[in-house]
Amino acid sequence: MKIDDPSYALGQFFGGVELETCTDPGVSRPRVKAVTVFPPTMRVEFPRNLREMFPLGTRFKATVKVCQKTVDGEPNGPPYLKAYDISVIAASVPDEGLMAKVRKGSISGLSYEYHWVTKR
C-alpha cells in the first residue's frame, strides 16, 4: 500500500512502516524518512537518541501516526509522521558509515557534524 496524499489519513496509525536515517540538504542534524507506504519527503518525528546512535542509512520498522499541527484549529504546515514502537532492522546497520555528533560549541545542541566510523 502506498499513500500519496497523507492528509486523508490524519489521526490514523500504520504498522510496519520502514524508516531510514538520512540527511537533508542545508540541514546538519540527521533526519528520518519513510521508505515504504509514505512519500520520502514527509517529515518524521523520531527520537533524537536513536538518530544519533546509529549510522546514516540505518533502517527501522515502526508504527507511525499521521499528524497535523494546528494554530487556532486550522492546519499549520504539512502533515507529518510520529513514530512509535520502533525497532532496528539489524541487517541494515552498516559496519562503517557516517555518525552524527553534536557540533562542539553548539549553543542549541542542534548543530551536527558527521564522522566516518568503522566497527572493529
Contact map, one row per residue, 1 for C-alpha under 8 A:
111000000000000000000000000000000000100000000000000000000000000000000000000000000000000000000000000000000000000000000000
111100000000000000000000000000000001110000000000000000000000000000000000000000000000000000000000000000000000000000000000
111111000000000000000000000000000000111000000000000000000000000000000000000000000000000000000000000000000000000000000000
011111000000000000000000000000000000011000000000000000000000000000000000000000000000000000000000000000000000000000000000
001111111000000000000000000000000000000000000000000000000000000000000000000000000000000000000000000000000000000000000000
001111111100000000000000000000000000010000000000000000000000000001000000000000100000000000000000000000000000000000000000
000011111100000000000000000000000000000000000000000000000000000001000000000000100000000000000000000000000000000000000000
000011111100000000000000000000000000000000000000000000000000000000000000000000000000000000000000000000000000000000000000
000011111111000000000000000000000000000000000000000000000000000001000000000000000000000000000000000000000000000000000000
000001111111000000000000000000000000000000000000000000000000000011110000000000100000000000000000000000000000000000000000
000000001111100000000000000000000000000000000000000000000000000011100000000000000000000000000000000000000000000000000000
000000001111110000000000000000000000000000000000000000000000000011000000000000000000000000000000000000000000000000000000
000000000011111000000000000000000000000000000000000000000000001111000000000000000000000000000000000000000000000000000000
000000000001111110000000000000000000000000000000000000000000001110000000000000000000000000000000000000000000000000000000
000000000000111110000000000000000000000000000000000000000000011100000000000000000000000000000000000000000000000000000000
000000000000011111000000000000000000000000000000000000000000111000000000000000000000000000000000000000000000000000000000
000000000000011111100000000000000111100000000000000000000000111100000000000000000000000000000000000000000000000000000000
000000000000000111110000000000000111000000000000000000000011110000000000000000000000000000000000000000000000000000000000
000000000000000011111000000000011111000000000000000000000011110000000000000000000000000000000000000000000000000000000000
000000000000000001111100000000011110000000000000000000011111000000000000000000000000000000000000000000000000000000000000
000000000000000000111110000001111000000000000000001000111110000000000000000000000000000000000000000000000000000000000000
000000000000000000011111000001111000000000000000000000011000000000000000000000000000000000000000000000000000000000000000
000000000000000000001111101111110000000000000000000000010000000000000000000000000000000000000000000000000000000000000000
000000000000000000000111111101100000000000000000000000000000000000000000000000000000000000000000000000000000000000000000
000000000000000000000011111000000000000000000000000000000000000000000000000000000000000000000000000000000000000000000000
000000000000000000000001111100000000000000000000000000000000000000000000000000000000000000000000000000000000000000000000
000000000000000000000011111111000000000000000000000000000000000000000000000000000000000000000000000000000000000000000000
000000000000000000000011011111000000000000000000000000000000000000000000000000000000000000000000000000000000001110000000
000000000000000000000010001111100000000000000000000000000000000000000000000000000000000000000000000100000000011110000000
000000000000000000001111001111110000000000000000001100010000000000000000000000000000000000000000000100000000000100000000
000000000000000000001111000011111000000000010000001000000000000000000000000000000000000000000000000000000000000000000000
000000000000000000111110000001111100000000111100001000000000000000000000000000000000000000000000000000000000000000000000
000000000000000000111100000000111110000111110000000000000000000000000000000000000000000000000000000000000000000000000000
000000000000000011110000000000011111111111010000000000000000000000000000000000000000000000000000000000000000000000000000
000000000000000011110000000000001111111100000000000000000000000000000000000000000000000000000000000000000000000000000000
010000000000000011100000000000000111111000000000000000000000000000000000000000000000000000000000000000000000000000000000
111000000000000010000000000000000111111000000000000000000000000000000000000000000000000000000000000000000000000000000000
011101000000000000000000000000000111111101000000000000000000000000000000000000000000000000000000000000000000000000000000
001100000000000000000000000000000111111111000000000000000000000000000000000000000000000000000000000000000000000000000000
000000000000000000000000000000001110011111000000000000000000000000000000000000000000000000000000000000000000000000000000
000000000000000000000000000000001100001111100000000000000000000000000000000000000000000000000000000000000000000000000000
000000000000000000000000000000001100011111110000000000000000000000000000000000111000000000000000000000000000000000000000
000000000000000000000000000000011000000011111000000000000000000000000000000000111000000000000000000000000000000000000000
000000000000000000000000000000111100000001111100000000000000000000000000000000011110000000000000000000000000000000000000
000000000000000000000000000000010000000000111110000000000000000000000000000000011110000000000000000000000000000000000000
000000000000000000000000000000010000000000011111011000000000000000000000000000000110000000000000000000000000000000000000
000000000000000000000000000000000000000000001111111000000000000000000000000000000000000000000000000000000000000000000000
000000000000000000000000000000000000000000000111111100000000000000000000000000000000000000000000000000000000000000000000
000000000000000000000000000000000000000000000011111110000000000000000000000000000000000000000000000000000000000000000000
000000000000000000000000000000000000000000000111111111000000000000000000000000000000000000000000000000000000000000000000
000000000000000000001000000001110000000000000111111111100000000000000000000000000000000000000000000100000000000000000000
000000000000000000000000000001000000000000000001111111100000000000000000000000000000000000000000001110000000000000000000
000000000000000000000000000000000000000000000000111111100000000000000000000000000000000000000000001000000000000000000000
000000000000000000000000000000000000000000000000011111110100000000000000000000000000000000001000001000000000000000000000
000000000000000000001000000000000000000000000000001111111100000000000000000000000000000000001101111100000000000000000000
000000000000000000011110000001000000000000000000000001111100000000000000000000000000000000000000111100000000000000000000
000000000000000000011100000000000000000000000000000000111110000000000000000000000000000000011100000000000000000000000000
000000000000000000011000000000000000000000000000000001111111000000000000000000000000000110011100000000000000000000000000
000000000000000001111000000000000000000000000000000000001111100000000000000000000000000110011000000000000000000000000000
000000000000000001110000000000000000000000000000000000000111110000000000000000000000011110000000000000000000000000000000
000000000000000111100000000000000000000000000000000000000011111000000000000000000000011110000000000000000000000000000000
000000000000001111100000000000000000000000000000000000000001111100000000000000000011111000000000000000000000000000000000
000000000000111110000000000000000000000000000000000000000000111110000000000000000011110000000000000000000000000000000000
000000000000111010000000000000000000000000000000000000000000011111000000000000001111000000000000000000000000000000000000
000000000111110000000000000000000000000000000000000000000000001111100000000000001111000000000000000000000000000000000000
000001101111100000000000000000000000000000000000000000000000000111110000000000111100000000000000000000000000000000000000
000000000110000000000000000000000000000000000000000000000000000011111000000000111100000000000000000000000000000000000000
000000000100000000000000000000000000000000000000000000000000000001111100001111110000000000000000000000000000000000000000
000000000000000000000000000000000000000000000000000000000000000000111110001111100000000000000000000000000000000000000000
000000000000000000000000000000000000000000000000000000000000000000011111111110000000000000000000000000000000000000000000
000000000000000000000000000000000000000000000000000000000000000000001111111100000000000000000000000000000000000000000000
000000000000000000000000000000000000000000000000000000000000000000000111110000000000000000000000000000000000000000000000
000000000000000000000000000000000000000000000000000000000000000000000111111000000000000000000000000000000000000000000000
000000000000000000000000000000000000000000000000000000000000000000000111111100000000000000000000000000000000000000000000
000000000000000000000000000000000000000000000000000000000000000000011110111111000000000000000000000000000000000000000000
000000000000000000000000000000000000000000000000000000000000000000011110011111000000000000000000000000000000000000000000
000000000000000000000000000000000000000000000000000000000000000000011100001111100000000000000000000000000000000000000000
000000000000000000000000000000000000000000000000000000000000000000011000001111110000000000000000000000000000000000000000
000001100100000000000000000000000000000001100000000000000000000001111000000011111000000000000000000000000000000000000000
000000000000000000000000000000000000000001111000000000000000000001110000000001111100000000000000000000000000000000000000
000000000000000000000000000000000000000001111000000000000000000111100000000000111110000000000000000000000000000000000000
000000000000000000000000000000000000000000011100000000000000000111100000000000011111000000000000000000000000000000000000
000000000000000000000000000000000000000000011100000000000000011110000000000000001111110000000000000000000000000000000000
000000000000000000000000000000000000000000000000000000000000011110000000000000000111110000000000000000000000000000000000
000000000000000000000000000000000000000000000000000000000000011000000000000000000011111000000000000000000000000000000000
000000000000000000000000000000000000000000000000000000000001111000000000000000000011111100000000000000000000000000000000
000000000000000000000000000000000000000000000000000000000001110000000000000000000000111110000000000000000000000000000000
000000000000000000000000000000000000000000000000000000000111100000000000000000000000011111000000000000000000000000000000
000000000000000000000000000000000000000000000000000000000111100000000000000000000000001111111000000000000000000000000000
000000000000000000000000000000000000000000000000000000000000000000000000000000000000000111111000000000000000000000000000
000000000000000000000000000000000000000000000000000000000000000000000000000000000000000011111100000000000000000000000000
000000000000000000000000000000000000000000000000000000001110000000000000000000000000000011111100000000000000000000000000
000000000000000000000000000000000000000000000000000001101110000000000000000000000000000011111110000000000000000000000000
000000000000000000000000000000000000000000000000000000101100000000000000000000000000000000111111100000000000000000000000
000000000000000000000000000000000000000000000000000000000000000000000000000000000000000000001111100000000000000000000110
000000000000000000000000000000000000000000000000000000100000000000000000000000000000000000000111110000000000000000011110
000000000000000000000000000000000000000000000000000000110000000000000000000000000000000000000111111000000000000000011100
000000000000000000000000000000000000000000000000000000110000000000000000000000000000000000000001111100000000000001111000
000000000000000000000000000000000000000000000000000111110000000000000000000000000000000000000000111110000000000001111000
000000000000000000000000000011000000000000000000001100110000000000000000000000000000000000000000011111000000000111100000
000000000000000000000000000000000000000000000000000100000000000000000000000000000000000000000000001111100000000111100000
000000000000000000000000000000000000000000000000000000000000000000000000000000000000000000000000000111110100111110000000
000000000000000000000000000000000000000000000000000000000000000000000000000000000000000000000000000011111100101110000000
000000000000000000000000000000000000000000000000000000000000000000000000000000000000000000000000000001111100000000000000
000000000000000000000000000000000000000000000000000000000000000000000000000000000000000000000000000000111110000000000000
000000000000000000000000000000000000000000000000000000000000000000000000000000000000000000000000000001111111111000000000
000000000000000000000000000000000000000000000000000000000000000000000000000000000000000000000000000000001111110000000000
000000000000000000000000000000000000000000000000000000000000000000000000000000000000000000000000000000000111111000000000
000000000000000000000000000000000000000000000000000000000000000000000000000000000000000000000000000001100111111100000000
000000000000000000000000000010000000000000000000000000000000000000000000000000000000000000000000000001000111111100000000
000000000000000000000000000110000000000000000000000000000000000000000000000000000000000000000000000001100101111110000000
000000000000000000000000000111000000000000000000000000000000000000000000000000000000000000000000000111100000111111000000
000000000000000000000000000110000000000000000000000000000000000000000000000000000000000000000000000111100000001111100000
000000000000000000000000000000000000000000000000000000000000000000000000000000000000000000000000011110000000000111110000
000000000000000000000000000000000000000000000000000000000000000000000000000000000000000000000000011110000000000011111000
000000000000000000000000000000000000000000000000000000000000000000000000000000000000000000000001111000000000000001111100
000000000000000000000000000000000000000000000000000000000000000000000000000000000000000000000001111000000000000000111110
000000000000000000000000000000000000000000000000000000000000000000000000000000000000000000000011100000000000000000011111
000000000000000000000000000000000000000000000000000000000000000000000000000000000000000000000011000000000000000000001111
000000000000000000000000000000000000000000000000000000000000000000000000000000000000000000000000000000000000000000000111
